[in-house]
Amino acid sequence: MAASKEPFEVQGRIDFINEHRILRLDQESSDFLSSRGQVAVDLLGDFEGHTIVIDPDGRRGHWIDLEAEQAPEINAEQGAIITLAMQPSAQWPETSVPDDLAQALDQASDLDSTWTSLTPMARWEWVRWVGSTKNLDTRQRRVEVSISKLRDGKRRPCCFDLSSCTTPELAKSGKLIE
């Protein structure tokens, strides 16, 4: 099924990965989305007013982080099938910048206009790249590299793959944990 700019519905199953609550979309719903990567959508119906980002699962499917700042409050038990009405969003929501990256950006006052001139999607990519490792040394290095690259005029992280740069507690080798 082709992606649409019109409102549509997706279905998914409530699941937990390491005590983290997600909605795994069924394959038909994932196939309806406009991209194999991240997709920003505006929720409709009961959750009107929420703009969320749907993440790739590394297996040609998608999932929704029900613990994300922008997530709708869905009161359902594990295994429940949920249907959400949505439409493609004209704008990406802002991401929460983690403390370590925020502090580095605050200390790099020369980058104030650079950071704010990035698209919200590009800011999401920087945040995801920094956060996609469990290793604290690697994370600190990514913060430092982010500042260096931004100073060099880079607008996005190098070699960034949305399906492999995800929360390390939820994915392994770019694939959402089953």
N, C-alpha and C positions, 0 to 999 in steps of 0.2 A: 504494500500500500504506500502511496506517495505521501510525502509530508504536506501539511496544509497550513495556510495562514488563517484559516477559519477556526472557530472553537471546535474542540474535540474532547473525547474522553479517553482516559487510560485506566487500566486496572493493574493492581499489584497486590502482593501478599506481604503482610507485616512480618518482619523477621528481626532477629537479633544476631549481631556478630560481636562477640566479646562484650556482651551487655549493652551494645550500642544499637539503638532502634532505627530500622530502615524500612522502606517500602520497595521491594523488588518488583519491578514492572514485568508483566508478561511479555513474551516476544512480540506478539502482535502490536502491543502498545509501543514498544521500543522501535519497531519497524515504522511506525507512524511518525516518529519524531524526525526533525529536519537534519539531524546530524548523528554520526556515531560517537561524537565527542560530547562535551557539555552543551546543554540546551537551557536557555532562560525562558521561562513561561510565566504567564499571569494566571493564577488560579481563579476560577469562577464559582458561582453558586455559594455554598456555605463558607467558602474560604476566599471569597472575593477580596481583593486588596493585598493578597500575598503574591509577591513575585519571588519565584524560587529558581534554583539551578538544579537541573536533573543531571546526574553524573553517569559516565559510561562505566560499565562493569568489566571491561576487558574481554568480553565474550560476545560482542555485538548486541548487548542489551544495555539496560539502564536501571538506575536505582535512585531513590530520593532519601536524603539524610533527614530523618524525622527529628534529629536533635540539633539541626542547624539553626542559626539565629532567625532565619527567614521562614522556617518550616511552619506549616499549619499545625495546630494542636489536634491530632487525631487520637481519639480515645478508643482503642481497639486492642485486642489481645493478639499474641503471636499466632500467625496462621490465618488471621482474618483477611478476607479479600476486600479491598477498598477500591472504589471507583472515584476518580477525580476529574472534574471538568476543567479545561484549561484552553489557553490559546498562546501562540508564540508571543513573546514579549518584545516590545519595541526597544526596551532598554534593559541592560543588565543591572541587577541589584548591586549595591556596594557590598564588598566583603569586609569582614572584620580582620584587621591587620594584627597579627600576633605581637605580643609585647616586645620580643627580641627584634623583630624587623621594624616595628614602630619606633623603638628607641634608637636604632641605627639611622632611620630616616630623620628623626628629630635632631640627631647629632650632625647630620649631613644637611645643614640648612641650605646649602647651595642647590639641593635637589627638590626643594619645596615646589617650585613651578613645574619641574619635570614630572614628579609623582602625580600632581593634580592634573597634569595635561594628558596622562595616560587614560585610555578608556577603562571603564569599570571591568570589562573582561580581561584586559591586560593586567590590571591590578590583581584580579583573581588568579591569574597564571603565576605571578610572582609569589603570592601568598602560598599557593598550592605547591610550587616548586620548593620553597623553603621548608614547608611542613611535611613533605613526602618522605621523610627519613626518620627512623627511630634513633639513629646515632647522633648524639648531641654535638660531637665534634664536626660531623658532616653538616649538621644544621647550622652551626655557627659559621662554618666556612661558606655556606650558601648565602647567609645574611651578608657577609663581607663581599662575596662575589656579586651579589645583587647591587650593592652600593657602587662597586667598581663599574659594573656594566651600565648602570643607569648614568653614571658620570661620563661614560664613553658614548652615550647617546643611544644605547640599546633600549628598545621599548618593550621587549618581551624576553623571557629567559631563553637561552640557547637550547636547541634540541629538545624542546618541551613536547612531551606526549601526554595529553590529558588522561588517557586510559591507564598510563603507568604511574603518573604522579597523582597519587591519592593518599588518603589517610592510611598510614602504615598499619594501624591496628585493625583496619577493615579489609585490606587487600595485600596480596603477596604476588610478586612478579607481575604487577599490573592487572591482576585479576581479583575481583571481589571474592572474598572467602565464601565458600559454599556453606 
